[in-house]
Structures are given as C-alpha cells and as structure tokens.
Amino acid sequence: MSSPGDRPAEAAPAAALEALRAIALRAEVAGRLAPPAGAAVLRSVVDATVSLFNAQAASIALYDQATDRLVFRVASGSQGDGVVGLAIAPDAGVAGYVFTTGQPIALSDVATDARFGRQAAEQTGYVPRSLVAVPLLDDEGTIGVLEVLDKLDGAFDLHDIELASVFARQATVAIRASRVERDTATLIRSALVAVAAAGDPPIAGVDVDAIVAAAVAGLGHDDDGALWALADEIARLRAAEPGELDLVRELLGVLSRRAERAGDARSRRRSR
C-alpha cells in the first residue's frame, strides 16, 4: 500500500483541479440564482432613495479594511456627485458615528450637532442642513453607511429612519453577493497555494494561475446542461407570485426526496 508521500506530484494538482471544478460549479449556480450585484445595484438603491425621500442627495459609504477608511462609493441626487471617492476615518463625522455604533440617526439641524463633520462636507462642495444615516448591517457587523441629505418637503423623523433602513438592507444584499463572488476566487487561490505547499515533499512549480484558469474554462464545457437549464428556470421564478412559489417549492421537495431515495438504492446495490 502506498502512503500519501508516495503519490506522484502530479496527483495533487489534478485533485485540486477537480475540487476547484466542483467549487466553481456551485459558485456558478449560485451566481445564476442570485440577483445582480455590484456598483450598478448600489447606484439603483441611492437613486430610489433620493426619489422616495425627495432629497437633495443620497450616498453609500463602505468600510475598506485595507486602508481603515470609510469610502463613499456611490451617490445620487443633484448634490451627490461630489462625495464619491471621499475617504474618512471610520469614526469621523455622522457616518463614522453610525458605522462604529451600528445605530441609525436623524438630524434636523446638523450645525448644532458635534458629530457632524463640516470639513469633510465642505470637501464635497455641499454642506447639508439635515440628514438621516443608517448602518449597512450583515452577519459580521456593520459594513457601511447609507446617508440621505436634505429632504425637500419637511424634516427627517423616525419613520424616515425605518424607510432608509429598508434601502440599506437591499444594499447589503447586493454587497454580500458581490463579495461572495470575489471571496470565492480568493479562497480558490489560497487553497491551491496551500495544496502546493503542503505536499510531501512540497510540490514545486505548480502554476496556480493555470489551474484556476482551467477550472473556470471548464465551466462552459461541463455536461450539465440540464442543471443550467434548471438554474435558469428557477432564476426566472423571482417574478412569480407567492402562491406559485409555494407550489414550485413543494414539487421540488418531492423530486429531491425521490432523488435521495434513488441514490440510496444505488449505493446499496453497489455495496452488495
């Protein structure tokens, strides 16, 4: 019997490639079923926020761990463009307060509140009179802040905080989806480096980029056309009525249980 150390060096990259194909397959299915993510979705969130609140501007700042800064990524409204790209300390101003505490806030007169960062506001070319700011919260904590500036038809109140929080949740969903895609690639690369380094002896000359590229290229040539068709059909069901979704869920449950029983039966036959 051969030991793990006796395996040829080529076996580890081959095994890694197969594992990557399995990971990539699931990531691709998840991507087809998830709503579109990225800056376009975030922009649509702030556009809708400005429209609903009839506000001068709305923006989303996200925490950048590499620089330890809150960076304003997208903005909308007649006074919103100047803030895009602005980076502030994660505890600076009203945005920093909301980010560090995880608590929403509404200010009817920012000039009287010590938390308001006038200097940062002046850099954007627009100093608001009032604002509402709510945190973007996910399972790991606060990842950013949604701000709405100067509602044109009245002062911000608690009801506005609730409405802004709804938009913040939508932004968080989009951010989480885009980060899953990015983190999947990072995870794949890290796993390959670990496989190469952990060989006994360590595997020299493993081309990580080539293996990743091969795994990704293989996605378009898998013999799983039925799976892709099913994923596409399920994706279209996002527009279905709740009653229709209940029926689909019930049917899928029946089919999955039948598939499990069939798989168990095959396993028993093979073990005889």
N, C-alpha and C positions, 0 to 999 in steps of 0.2 A: 504494500500500500504506500502511495506517495504522500508526503507531507506537504503542507502549504508552501514550504520553502522550496520544494522540488518542482513546483509548477513553472512552466516556461514564462518568461517575462511578457510574452505577447498575450497571455491569458487575461492579465489584469486589465489592459486597455480594452480588450474585447468585451469583458464582463462589464466594465464601466460604460461602454458604448450601449450595451443592451439596457443597462439600468437607466441611462440618460434617455433612451428612446421611450422607455415606459413613463419616465417623469414628463418628458416633453409631450407625449400623447395626452396625458391627463391635463397638463397645462393648456394645451390647445383646445381641448373640450371645454375646460373652464372658461377660457377666453371667449369661445363662441357663445356660451350661455350667459356670460356677464354683460352688463350694459357697457357701452363705450366709456373709456376713462381718459384722463389727461386734461391738458390745458383747455381744450375746447369745451369740455363739460363744465369745468370750473368757470369759464367765461360765461356760459349759459346761466349758471347759478347767480352770478353777480348781475347779469343783465336782467334776469327775472326779479331779483331783489330790488333793484332800482325802480323797475316798473311797478311792482306791488306797493312799495312804500312811497312812490312819487318823490324819490330822494335825489339829492344832488350827486351822490356817488356811493358806490359800494366796492369793497375790496376784500381780498383774501390774502392773509399773510401766513406762511408756513415756516415751521422751525427747521433750520438747517443745522444738523448736528455737527457737521464738519467745521463750520465757522462759528457755531454757537450764536446764531443770529436769527431773528425773525425777519423773513424776507417777503415783501409784498409781491406776489406772483401775478395776480390778475386784478383788474379793476374795471368798472363801468360807470357810466354817467358823465354828465357834462364837466364834472370836476374830478374825474377819477384817474385820468391817464398819468398825471404827474407822480403818482405814488408808486407805480410799477418799477420794481428794481430797488426800492428803498430797503435798506437793511438796518435794523435797530437791535439793541441789546434785548435779550428775551424778557427782561424785567422793566423795560423802559416804556413810559407812556401808558395810555389806557390799554393798548393792545398787549403790552407786556404784563400789565396787571391781570388782565383776563387770562393770558396764557399761563402765568405762574400760579394763579389761584384756581383756575378752572371755573370761575364764576362769571356769569354774564353781567353786563352793566348798561344802564341807560342814563345819559347826562343831558339835561335840558339846557345847561349853560356851561360849556366846557371851560370857560375863562375862570370860573370860580372853583374849579376842582384841581387840586395839587397834582393829581395823577396825569393830567393832560400834558403831553409833550409838545409845546408850542414850537420849539426849534425844529423838530422833525417835520411838523406840519408845514412850517414855512418853506422847508426844502422842497415840498411837493408843489408849491405855488398856490395852495388853497388851505385856509385856516377855517375849519368848520365852527358853527355856533353850537350845534348839538350833535349827538351821536348815540348809537347803540352798538355794542360789541358783544359777541357771543363766542364761546370756545368751540373749536372743532375737536370732538372727543371720539377716540376709538378705544379698543380694549386695553391698550398700553398707556393711555393717558391723553393729555392734550397735545395735538399735533399742529395746531394753528389757530387763527382767529378770523372771524368774519366781522367786518365793520360796515355800518351804514351811516352816512353823513347827511344831516340837514333835511329832514322830511319837510316838504314844502307846504303841507296842509295841516300843520299842528306839531305839538311836541311829542317826543317819544315817550311811551309808557310801558307798563308790564306786558300788555298784550303784544306790543311790538317785539319785546324780547322773545316771547313764545313763537311768534312768526319767524323771526330771524333764526331761531334755533332749528326750525324745520329746514330752512335752506342750508344751515350749517351741517345738518345730518346728511343731506344729499351730497354736499361737497365732500364729506368724509368718506362716503361710499365710493365716490369716484377716485379719491386719492388712494384708498385702500386697494382698489382694483389695479390701479397703475403700479402701485408698489409691489403687489404680488407678482406682476409680470417682471419687474426689474429684479426683485429679490430671487425669483426662480433662476434667472440667468446667473446671478451671483452665487447661489447655492450650488448650481451645477458645476461652475468653475472651481469653487472651493473643494467640492467633493472629488473632482478629478485630481486636483493637486495633492489632496490627502492620499488618494489611491496610489499615485505615483511615488509619493514619499514613504508610504508605509509598506511597500513591497519588501520581501525578504529574499534576496537583497533589494534595496531600493531600486525602482525602475528608472533607468536613465533614458533621456531622450524622448520621453513621452510628449507628443505635441498636443497640448491641451486645446489650443485653438482649433486644430484639425479635427479632434474628436467632437468638440462642441458643434463645429460646422457640419460634420457628418450626421450628427444626431438631428440637427434642425432640418438639414436637407432631406433626411429620411422621412420626415413627417408627410411630405407630399406624395410619397410613393408607398405608403402602407396599404395593405389590403383590407382596410377597414371602412370601405365606402358606406356600408350600412350604418356604421357608428356615426360617421359625419352627417349622413342624411338625418339620422335621429336627432343629433345635436342641433342641426339647423331647424328641424321642425319644432323642437322644444323651445328654441330661442324665439320663434315666431309667436309662441303662446304667451309672451309677455303682454300682448294686447288683448288676450282673451278675457271673457267675463269670469268672475269668481266661481259661478256655478259650473262653467265649462272646465275650469282648472281642477275643481274637485273631482269631476268625472275622470279627467286625464290622470290625476293622482291615484285614483282608485284602480284604474286599468293598469297603470304602470306597477302598482303594488302587486296585483295579481300576477302579472307577467314576471316580475322579479322573483316572486316566491316559486313560480313554476321553474324558472331557470335555475334557482338554487337547488330545488329537488332533483332536477335532471343532472346537475353537476355532481350532487352527492351520489346518485345512482351510478354514474360513470366511474366515480372514484372507487365505489365498492366493487364494481366489475373488474377494474384493473388490479385491485388488491387480492383477488381470488387466485 
